Amino acid sequence: MQERIISVYGRIPRVGKHILFWIVFASFYAILWGSFDDEYGKQFALQFIFLIPKMFASYLAMYWLLPTYLLKSKYFLFFGWFIVILLISGGLNWMISIYIEQPYFYPNEYFGPFWSPLKILKAATYIYPVVVLATLIKFFKIWYKNQQRSQKLEQDKLQAELKFLKAQVHPHFLFNTLNNLYALTLKKSESAPEIVLKLSDLLNYMLYECNSELVPLKKEIELVENYVALEKLRYGDRLDASMNVKVDNPETKVAPMLILPFVENSFKHGVSGETENAWVSIDITLKNGLLTIKVDNSKSTDNTKDERQYREGIGLKNVKRRLELLYEGDYELKILDSEESYLVVLRIEFKDL
């Protein structure tokens, strides 16, 4: 019922909403004052007549003072003109009392002379509550719209940045893989055709399956498994690569291309520089909505250069930024550097599971 009322109200034109506001306002006070002497008809007439100075002051405050002074932080001018408008409206209210209310509704009473500063000031005090109320409503309406506009711009900015970062991941990965394939073709390796086939599967995923904002976790795991198999073909007996997966809900949705940059980084900076005894260990677990990814790899021979490249790689920078944008406050990323290995630990908590 409440949603229906809100929906109906939302379809009322702007002018209609203003008319409805003033009708409700005048009716409230007409019923309130009319209840004292049961003269509801007279009170309804008076309340609607006295709407003139109230509307005059309210619309000047809403559409002139508010945007011209208050929203531009010109507070002194705002309050100065606000008082002037109230006094003018008070004078108009007193004129209505002298020339309409007294002769037509209270002919046997004397309200006082036309020039009566105290009466004008008193009339202004009757007007200022509705003026303040109307101005506050307008102020918060403008503030709400600005907030919505800012949020929309921020969301558009974040989406554009995410798309840019995601677009960078694909070429970066493809460039590295093609370099690996090129090296094998130079050696006339028998593994080259199989690598081409696996590369085709990887490209199929990146071009067609991971274009959505979220993908099933199992698809990301399959991508990593294919990549590890490809690297095993490339390095052969030089590489000891292991992968352990324990996932209680493979259909859990995650951002695409989120895990692979860490795995790719481990091979690029932890295996490519080693002549022997290179190793990579990958653990992916998901339990009760907590995803934990651990990628551990041996260091290459040139530790100083490798450490800098490991931490400043394009793929790793991108995935860090994507984590900030997608999972802010819900993830933890640690890169542990020991004498013999690098260990990346990423934890993401999915609160909606």
Secondary structure, 3 states (H helix, E strand, C coil): CHHHHHHHHHCCCHHHHHHHHHHHHHHHHHHHHHHHHCCHHHHHHHHHHCHHHHHHHHHHHHHHHHHHHHCCCCHHHHHHHHHHHHHHHHHHHHHHHHHHHHHHHCCCCCCCCCCCHHHHHHHHHHHHHHHHHHHHHHHHHHHHHHHHHHHHHHHHHHHHHHHHHHHHHHHHHHHHHHHHHHHHHHCCCCCHHHHHHHHHHHHHHHHHHCCCCCEEHHHHHHHHHHHHHHHHHHHHHHEEEEEEEEECCCCCEECCCCCHHHHHHHHHHHCCCCCCCEEEEEEEEEECCEEEEEEEEECCCCHHHHHHHHHHCHHHHHHHHHHHHHCCCCEEEEEEECCCEEEEEEEEECCCC
